[in-house]
Amino acid sequence: MTETLPFRKEVPLEETWDISDLFISDKAFYQNLTDTIESAKAFNVQYINQMNDIQIIEQALDDYSEILIQLDRMANYAELRLSVDTANEQSQTLSAKLSTSYGKIASELSFVISEIIALPEQDLNELINTSKYPHFLTKVKSKKAYELSPEVEKVLASLSPTFDSAYELYGTTKMLDINFEPFKHNNHIYPLDYATFENEYEDNPDATFRKTSFKYFSDALRKYQHTTAATYNMQVQQEKIEADLRGYDSVIDYLLQDQEVTRDMFNRQIDVIMSDLAPIMQKYAKLIKRVHGLEIMGFEDLKVSIDPNYEPEISIEESKQYIYGALEVLGKDYLKMVESAYHDRWIDFAQNKGKDTGAFCASPYASHSYIFISWTGKMTETFVLAHELGHAGHFTLAQNHQNYLESEASMYFVEAPSTMNEMLMSNYLFKNSDNPKFKRWVIGSIVSRTYYHNMVTHLLEAAYQREVYNKVDNGESLTAPVLNQIMLDVYGQFFGDSVKLTEGTELTWMRQPHYYMGLYSYTYSAGLTIGTVMSQRIKNEGQPAVDAWLETLKAGGSKSPVALADIAGIDIRTDAPLKSTIGYIGSLVDELEKLTDEIEQD
């Protein structure tokens, strides 16, 4: 019988992160929360109805930033505490306390934006031209047409915890309520939960095992599909109400506002990939089917490696060689940040009961980045870690060179530094071996992990979301059967007859937290486009391209995503970078096919 995961208290300390740089204890967190509420009240008394002078506004924004930094610090601490052990009662209580207090703080601060937007245009333009917060103020100005009265904005701010409740309810259902039954395979009993399925079972080389685990996993999800659909419907209907209140033409336009990209750019990203990348990935699916001798290529087979038996095992300590080797091209300072991440316990490697799924990087302005990952010992984890270190490197540089309000890049750009690091990892691995089997494994990892996960999986989520929001804009409510059908239609359109959509495929929408984060999903493909083109520039041009990229990262959120890409020498106003990236993926799949022919002839 396979061992179940240990409890959090049983995992080695060195495999966990040290979040004491944020708060030394929960007691310190609660004291800071009390102090921040008082600071917000005092800020309100000092500045409300006073923000009609440029010097006063500039001072107010300085003080406003300090309060937001504390909010950011507390929000990250609460998330980090809860994510590694979602069943921990102290973490749940702490998170809930912050949630109920957040609205109080936000309502005290809401007048800042209202009063800046109310300035005469000439004064607002002068403020933008003289302030240390020009891009932040430019974004504020862009919302002028959609701003509601100060009173309404204050009410909406106070209700912000309510607007986040759908996401919290989704997480509770997913991580605490769904009961997964163990299953039998070859006379062994295997435990099942989200983490083991997504980290270990989904890419198991045994086709029968994959099929069985997928069935049991899907059967468990299905029991909660109506609750999860109701939770998701609550999320999108809230977004629809606010979009209508503010006068946006659609929910999509409302959600794109903060990304600083046009509706055309959003649609182009989805449409070009659905038309141009789909045939390439269908070819890849057929190659997987051939290599593994599958009679039918099912949905549950899409995550299997092209050569799972070749993949090396790798320890956390051994990963340093590859991570340092791949990222040293970015310079000594960047590598010093990577070394700190290992040595100073910025990374949570542990696998334990109750730990959330996936991987992420949290980057509180008040301290440094924290990386969440579940280390399985597979070589592909180096790509995941390189990805998350890309976020850490981006925010380290941005926060060192930008003030808080100008530090965070648009959501559209934020996945570019992470996916670029994955490409640097692949470039490094290519340079270090000419073995056809190793090269096939590397390319297979790039296609299946970097591109399939970040471009296909998230892109199909984006295509799904677009259909969801079209229905919501038409006044429709969402039910589980409706969401299931949208999911099936999207996968069917993309994979055609190359993949059988096994029963359970339709429930894939239940697995993604991205749907509670606006239009985040499609930005992965945008980021991977920029990352791919940039990695090719670095490979071909060397130091000048590296210098341009580091300047781009330092700019943080001080420029729009189009302007950031311009610093990197990439024009995302057109579809040329996207088509170039898709062409590159096509060449990788062609190379996989060629290497497979070569290996099979030996």
C-alpha positions in Angstrom: 0.0 0.0 0.0 1.3 3.4 -0.9 2.1 5.7 2.1 -0.2 8.6 2.7 1.2 12.1 3.0 2.6 13.1 6.4 1.0 15.8 8.6 2.5 19.3 8.4 4.1 18.9 11.8 5.9 15.7 10.6 7.8 17.2 7.6 11.5 18.2 7.9 11.9 21.9 9.0 14.5 22.5 6.2 11.8 21.7 3.6 9.5 24.4 4.8 9.6 28.1 4.4 10.5 30.6 7.2 7.8 33.3 7.2 9.2 35.0 10.4 10.6 37.8 8.1 6.9 38.8 7.7 5.8 38.3 11.3 7.7 36.7 14.1 4.4 35.3 15.5 0.6 35.4 15.1 0.5 37.7 18.1 2.7 40.2 16.1 0.3 39.8 13.2 -2.8 40.6 15.3 -1.1 43.6 16.8 -0.1 44.9 13.4 -3.7 44.5 12.2 -5.0 46.6 15.1 -2.3 49.2 14.4 -3.1 49.3 10.7 -6.9 49.8 11.3 -6.0 52.8 13.6 -3.6 54.1 11.0 -6.3 54.0 8.3 -8.7 55.9 10.5 -6.1 58.5 11.3 -5.3 58.8 7.6 -8.9 59.3 6.8 -9.3 62.1 9.4 -6.1 63.8 8.1 -6.7 63.8 4.4 -10.4 63.4 3.5 -11.7 66.4 1.6 -8.2 67.9 1.6 -6.8 66.4 -1.6 -7.0 69.4 -3.8 -3.4 70.5 -3.7 -0.6 68.6 -5.4 1.8 68.7 -2.4 -0.9 67.4 -0.1 -1.8 64.7 -2.6 1.8 63.6 -2.9 2.2 63.4 0.9 -1.1 61.5 1.1 0.0 59.0 -1.5 3.2 58.4 0.6 1.2 57.7 3.7 -1.4 55.7 1.7 1.4 53.5 0.3 2.7 52.7 3.9 -0.8 51.4 4.9 -1.1 49.4 1.7 2.3 47.8 2.4 1.1 46.7 5.8 -2.1 45.3 4.2 0.0 43.5 1.6 2.3 42.1 4.4 -0.6 40.8 6.4 -2.5 39.3 3.4 0.6 37.4 2.3 1.2 36.1 5.8 -2.4 34.9 6.1 -2.2 33.2 2.7 1.2 31.6 3.4 0.0 30.2 6.8 -3.1 28.7 5.3 -1.8 27.4 2.0 0.6 24.9 3.6 -2.1 23.4 6.0 -5.6 24.4 5.0 -7.1 22.4 7.9 -5.1 24.3 10.6 -7.7 26.1 12.8 -5.3 28.9 13.9 -4.5 29.6 10.2 -8.2 29.6 9.3 -9.0 32.0 12.2 -6.2 34.4 11.3 -7.3 34.4 7.7 -10.9 35.1 8.6 -9.9 37.9 11.0 -8.0 39.6 8.2 -10.9 39.1 5.8 -13.4 40.8 8.2 -11.0 43.6 9.0 -10.0 44.3 5.4 -13.2 46.0 4.5 -12.9 48.4 7.4 -9.5 49.5 6.2 -10.4 49.7 2.6 -13.5 51.8 3.3 -11.3 54.3 5.3 -9.0 54.6 2.2 -11.5 54.6 -0.6 -11.7 58.4 -0.8 -8.1 58.7 -2.1 -9.0 57.5 -5.6 -12.4 59.3 -5.5 -10.8 62.7 -4.7 -8.0 62.3 -7.2 -10.4 61.4 -10.0 -12.6 64.4 -9.1 -9.7 66.8 -9.8 -10.1 69.0 -12.9 -8.3 67.4 -15.8 -5.6 70.1 -16.0 -4.7 69.6 -12.3 -4.7 65.8 -12.7 -2.4 66.0 -15.7 -0.1 68.3 -13.8 -0.1 65.9 -10.9 0.8 63.0 -13.2 3.7 65.0 -14.7 5.2 66.0 -11.3 4.5 63.0 -9.1 6.7 60.0 -8.2 3.6 57.9 -8.9 3.0 58.8 -12.6 1.9 55.4 -13.9 -0.3 54.7 -10.9 -2.0 58.1 -11.4 -2.4 57.4 -15.2 -4.3 54.2 -14.4 -6.5 56.1 -11.9 -7.2 58.7 -14.6 -8.2 55.9 -17.1 -11.0 54.9 -14.7 -12.6 58.4 -14.5 -15.5 57.5 -16.7 -16.3 54.4 -14.5 -16.0 56.0 -11.1 -19.0 56.0 -8.9 -19.8 58.6 -6.2 -17.5 58.6 -3.2 -20.2 57.3 -1.0 -20.9 54.3 -3.2 -17.1 53.6 -3.6 -16.8 53.6 0.2 -19.7 51.0 0.5 -18.1 48.8 -2.2 -14.8 49.0 -0.5 -16.3 47.9 2.8 -18.0 45.0 1.1 -14.7 43.8 -0.4 -14.5 40.7 1.9 -17.9 39.7 0.6 -16.7 39.9 -2.9 -13.8 37.6 -2.0 -16.1 35.0 -0.3 -16.7 33.0 -3.4 -13.0 32.3 -3.8 -12.8 31.3 -0.1 -15.8 29.1 -0.4 -14.3 27.4 -3.5 -11.1 26.7 -1.6 -12.9 25.3 1.4 -15.0 22.9 -0.8 -11.9 21.9 -2.8 -9.4 21.3 0.0 -11.6 20.4 3.0 -14.9 19.0 1.9 -14.3 16.8 -1.1 -13.8 13.2 0.0 -11.7 11.1 -2.3 -12.0 7.3 -2.1 -8.8 5.2 -2.3 -8.7 2.9 -5.3 -7.2 -0.5 -6.1 -4.7 -1.2 -8.9 -2.8 -4.4 -9.3 -3.8 -5.6 -5.9 -2.5 -2.4 -4.2 -4.6 0.2 -2.5 -3.7 3.8 -3.4 -4.8 6.9 -1.4 -6.3 9.8 -3.4 -6.5 13.5 -2.9 -5.9 16.6 -5.0 -2.2 16.8 -4.3 -1.4 13.1 -5.0 -3.5 13.1 -8.2 -2.1 16.3 -9.7 1.5 15.7 -8.5 2.0 12.0 -9.0 -0.9 10.1 -10.6 -1.9 12.3 -13.5 1.4 11.6 -15.4 1.9 8.0 -14.2 3.4 5.9 -17.1 0.9 3.1 -16.6 -2.2 3.8 -18.8 -4.5 1.6 -16.7 -3.4 3.4 -13.6 -4.0 6.8 -15.1 -7.5 5.8 -16.3 -8.4 4.4 -12.9 -7.1 7.3 -10.8 -8.8 9.8 -13.2 -12.1 8.0 -12.8 -12.0 8.0 -9.0 -10.8 11.6 -9.0 -13.7 12.6 -11.3 -16.3 10.7 -9.4 -15.4 12.6 -6.3 -15.5 16.0 -8.0 -18.9 15.2 -9.6 -20.5 14.9 -6.2 -19.7 18.6 -5.6 -20.3 20.0 -9.1 -23.6 21.8 -8.2 -22.1 23.4 -5.1 -19.0 24.5 -7.0 -21.1 25.8 -9.9 -23.2 27.9 -7.5 -20.1 29.3 -6.0 -18.6 30.2 -9.4 -21.9 31.7 -10.5 -21.9 33.9 -7.3 -18.4 35.1 -8.4 -19.3 36.0 -12.0 -22.6 37.6 -11.1 -20.9 39.9 -8.6 -18.5 40.9 -11.4 -21.4 41.5 -13.7 -23.2 43.7 -11.2 -20.1 45.8 -10.6 -19.4 46.1 -14.4 -23.0 47.3 -15.0 -22.9 49.7 -12.1 -19.7 51.3 -13.4 -21.0 51.5 -17.0 -18.7 49.0 -18.8 -20.0 47.4 -22.0 -19.2 44.0 -20.7 -17.7 42.0 -17.8 -14.7 41.3 -20.0 -14.0 45.0 -20.6 -14.4 45.6 -16.8 -11.9 42.9 -16.0 -9.4 44.0 -18.6 -9.3 47.5 -17.3 -6.5 46.9 -14.8 -4.5 44.8 -17.3 -4.1 47.8 -19.6 -4.7 45.8 -22.7 -7.4 46.0 -25.3 -10.3 43.7 -25.9 -8.7 43.0 -29.3 -5.5 41.8 -27.7 -7.5 39.5 -25.4 -9.4 38.0 -28.3 -6.4 37.7 -30.5 -4.5 35.7 -27.9 -7.3 33.2 -27.7 -8.3 33.1 -31.4 -4.8 32.7 -32.8 -3.9 29.9 -30.4 -7.2 28.1 -31.0 -6.6 28.2 -34.7 -2.8 27.9 -35.1 -1.6 26.0 -32.0 -4.4 23.4 -32.0 -3.1 21.4 -35.0 0.4 21.3 -33.5 -0.9 20.0 -30.2 -3.1 17.5 -32.0 0.0 16.2 -33.7 1.7 16.1 -30.3 -1.2 14.1 -28.8 -0.9 11.6 -31.7 2.8 11.2 -31.0 2.1 10.5 -27.3 -0.4 7.9 -28.4 2.2 6.3 -30.8 5.1 6.3 -28.3 3.0 4.8 -25.5 1.2 2.3 -27.8 -2.2 3.5 -26.8 -5.2 2.1 -28.6 -7.2 5.3 -27.7 -5.6 8.6 -26.7 -7.8 9.7 -23.8 -8.0 13.1 -22.0 -6.4 11.4 -19.0 -3.3 10.6 -21.1 -2.4 14.2 -22.1 -0.1 14.8 -19.1 2.0 11.7 -19.5 5.7 12.4 -20.4 6.9 11.2 -23.8 9.5 9.1 -22.0 8.5 8.8 -18.3 10.9 5.9 -17.7 13.9 8.2 -18.7 13.1 11.1 -16.4 15.8 11.4 -13.8 15.0 11.6 -10.1 16.4 14.7 -8.5 16.8 15.9 -4.9 16.3 19.4 -3.7 20.0 19.7 -3.2 20.8 18.4 -6.7 18.4 20.9 -8.2 20.7 23.7 -7.4 23.2 22.7 -10.1 20.5 23.0 -12.8 18.9 26.1 -11.4 22.2 28.0 -10.9 23.4 26.8 -14.2 20.3 27.9 -16.1 19.9 31.3 -14.4 23.5 32.5 -14.1 23.2 34.1 -17.5 21.1 36.8 -15.8 24.1 37.9 -13.7 25.6 37.7 -10.3 23.0 39.8 -8.5 20.2 37.7 -9.9 22.0 34.5 -8.9 22.5 35.9 -5.4 18.8 36.2 -5.0 18.3 32.6 -6.1 20.9 31.4 -3.6 19.1 33.4 -0.9 15.9 31.6 -1.8 17.5 28.3 -1.1 19.6 29.2 1.9 17.2 31.5 3.7 14.2 29.2 3.3 12.1 31.3 1.0 10.8 28.0 -0.5 8.3 25.5 0.9 9.2 22.2 -0.7 7.3 19.9 1.6 4.5 17.5 0.7 2.0 17.1 3.5 -1.7 16.6 4.2 -3.8 19.7 3.8 -1.3 21.5 1.6 -2.9 23.4 -1.3 -2.3 22.3 -4.9 -0.1 23.9 -7.6 2.8 26.3 -7.2 3.0 30.0 -6.7 5.3 32.9 -5.7 4.1 35.5 -3.2 6.2 38.7 -3.1 5.3 41.0 -0.2 6.9 44.4 -0.6 7.8 44.4 3.1 10.2 41.5 3.0 11.0 39.2 0.1 9.4 36.5 -2.1 8.1 33.1 -0.9 7.8 30.1 -3.2 5.2 27.4 -2.8 5.9 24.1 -4.4 5.4 20.4 -3.6 8.7 18.6 -4.4 8.1 15.2 -5.8 11.7 14.4 -6.8 10.9 14.5 -10.6 13.3 16.4 -12.8 10.4 18.5 -14.2 10.2 20.1 -10.8 13.3 22.1 -11.9 11.2 23.8 -14.5 8.5 24.6 -11.9 11.1 26.0 -9.5 12.7 28.1 -12.3 9.3 29.4 -13.2 8.5 30.6 -9.6 12.0 32.0 -9.2 11.3 34.1 -12.3 8.5 35.7 -10.3 10.8 36.2 -7.4 13.5 37.7 -9.5 11.0 40.0 -11.2 9.6 41.3 -7.9 13.0 41.6 -6.2 14.2 43.8 -9.0 11.0 45.8 -9.3 10.7 46.4 -5.6 14.3 47.5 -5.3 13.8 50.1 -8.1 10.2 51.2 -7.7 8.0 52.5 -5.0 5.1 50.3 -3.8 2.4 51.9 -6.1 4.6 51.5 -9.2 6.2 48.1 -8.4 3.6 45.5 -9.6 3.4 44.9 -13.3 0.1 44.5 -15.1 -1.4 41.0 -14.9 -0.9 40.8 -18.7 2.9 40.9 -18.2 3.4 39.2 -14.9 3.9 35.6 -16.3 6.6 36.7 -18.8 9.5 36.6 -16.3 8.5 33.2 -15.0 8.0 31.5 -18.3 11.2 33.1 -19.6 13.1 31.3 -16.9 11.7 28.0 -18.0 13.1 28.6 -21.4 16.5 29.4 -20.0 16.3 26.1 -18.2 15.6 24.3 -21.5 18.5 26.2 -23.2 20.8 25.2 -20.4 19.8 21.5 -20.6 20.2 21.4 -24.4 23.8 22.7 -24.1 24.8 20.0 -21.7 23.9 16.8 -23.6 23.7 15.5 -27.1 22.1 12.2 -26.1 19.0 11.7 -28.2 17.0 10.3 -25.3 18.0 13.1 -23.0 17.2 15.7 -25.8 13.8 14.1 -26.3 13.1 14.2 -22.6 14.1 17.9 -22.4 11.9 18.8 -25.4 9.1 16.6 -24.1 9.3 18.5 -20.8 9.2 21.8 -22.5 6.2 20.9 -24.6 4.3 19.0 -21.8 5.2 21.3 -18.9 6.1 24.7 -20.1 3.9 25.0 -23.2 1.1 22.5 -22.5 0.6 23.6 -18.9 1.1 27.4 -19.4 -0.2 27.9 -23.0 -2.7 25.1 -23.6 -4.2 24.4 -20.2 -4.5 28.1 -19.3 -5.5 29.1 -22.8 -8.3 26.7 -22.8 -9.4 28.1 -19.4 -9.4 31.5 -21.1 -11.5 30.3 -24.0 -13.8 28.8 -21.5 -14.0 32.0 -19.4 -14.8 34.0 -22.6 -17.8 31.8 -23.2 -18.9 32.0 -19.6 -18.8 35.8 -19.5 -20.6 36.0 -22.9 -23.5 34.1 -21.2 -23.4 36.3 -18.1 -23.5 39.4 -20.3 -26.6 37.9 -21.9 -28.2 37.6 -18.6 -27.8 33.9 -18.1 -27.0 32.1 -14.9 -24.5 29.3 -14.7 -25.3 25.7 -13.6 -23.1 22.6 -13.6 -24.6 21.2 -16.8 -24.0 24.5 -18.6 -20.4 24.8 -17.4 -19.7 21.1 -18.2 -20.9 21.7 -21.8 -18.8 24.8 -22.3 -15.7 22.9 -21.1 -16.4 20.0 -23.4 -17.0 22.3 -26.4 -13.7 24.1 -25.8 -11.6 20.9 -25.5 -13.4 19.4 -28.4 -12.7 22.4 -30.6 -9.0 22.4 -29.7 -8.2 18.7 -29.9 -10.7 17.6 -32.5 -10.6 13.8 -33.0 -7.0 13.4 -31.8 -8.2 13.0 -28.2 -11.1 11.1 -26.7 -12.8 13.4 -24.1 -13.2 10.8 -21.4 -16.0 11.1 -18.9 -14.8 13.5 -16.3 -13.2 15.9 -18.8 -16.2 18.1 -18.5 -15.5 18.7 -14.8 -12.0 20.2 -15.4 -13.5 23.7 -14.7 -13.9 22.6 -11.1 -10.1 22.3 -10.6 -9.0 25.8 -11.4 -8.7 28.7 -8.9 -7.9 31.0 -11.7 -11.5 31.7 -12.5 -11.7 33.7 -9.2 -8.8 35.9 -10.3 -10.4 37.8 -13.2 -9.0 37.1 -16.6 -5.7 35.7 -15.3 -5.7 32.5 -17.3 -5.1 33.9 -20.8 -2.1 36.0 -19.5 0.0 32.9 -19.2 0.0 32.6 -23.0 0.8 36.3 -23.3 3.7 35.9 -20.8 5.0 32.8 -22.5 5.0 34.6 -25.9 7.1 37.4 -24.4 9.3 34.9 -22.5 9.9 32.7 -25.6 10.9 35.6 -27.8 13.1 37.0 -25.1 14.9 33.7 -24.4 15.7 33.4 -28.1 17.1 37.0 -28.0 19.3 36.1 -25.0 20.4 32.9 -26.7 21.3 34.7 -30.0 22.4 38.2 -28.8 23.9 37.5 -25.3 24.6 40.3 -22.9 22.8 43.2 -24.7 19.6 41.2 -24.6 20.2 40.3 -20.9 20.7 43.9 -20.1 17.4 44.9 -21.8 15.5 42.2 -19.9 16.9 43.2 -16.5 15.9 46.8 -17.3 12.4 45.5 -18.1 12.2 43.7 -14.8 13.4 46.7 -12.9 10.6 48.8 -14.4 8.0 46.8 -12.5 4.6 48.5 -12.8 5.9 51.9 -13.8 4.9 51.3 -17.4 2.1 49.6 -19.4 2.7 46.0 -20.6 3.1 47.3 -24.2 5.8 49.7 -23.0 7.5 47.0 -20.8 7.7 44.7 -23.9 9.1 47.6 -25.9 12.0 47.9 -23.4 12.7 44.2 -24.0 12.6 44.8 -27.8 9.3 43.0 -28.4 6.3 44.5 -30.1 3.1 43.0 -28.7 0.9 45.4 -30.6 0.9 42.8 -33.4 0.5 39.1 -33.5 4.1 38.5 -34.8 5.6 37.5 -31.4 2.6 35.1 -30.8 2.9 33.5 -34.2 6.7 33.2 -33.8 6.2 31.4 -30.4 3.6 29.0 -32.0 6.1 28.4 -34.8 8.8 27.5 -32.2 6.4 25.1 -30.5 5.7 23.5 -33.9 9.5 23.0 -34.4 9.8 21.4 -31.0 7.1 18.9 -31.8 8.7 18.2 -35.2 12.0 17.6 -33.4 10.3 15.3 -30.9 8.9 13.2 -33.9 12.4 13.1 -35.5 14.1 12.1 -32.3 11.5 9.4 -31.7 12.1 8.0 -35.2 15.9 8.0 -34.5 15.5 6.2 -31.1 13.1 3.6 -32.4 15.4 2.7 -35.3 18.3 2.0 -33.0 
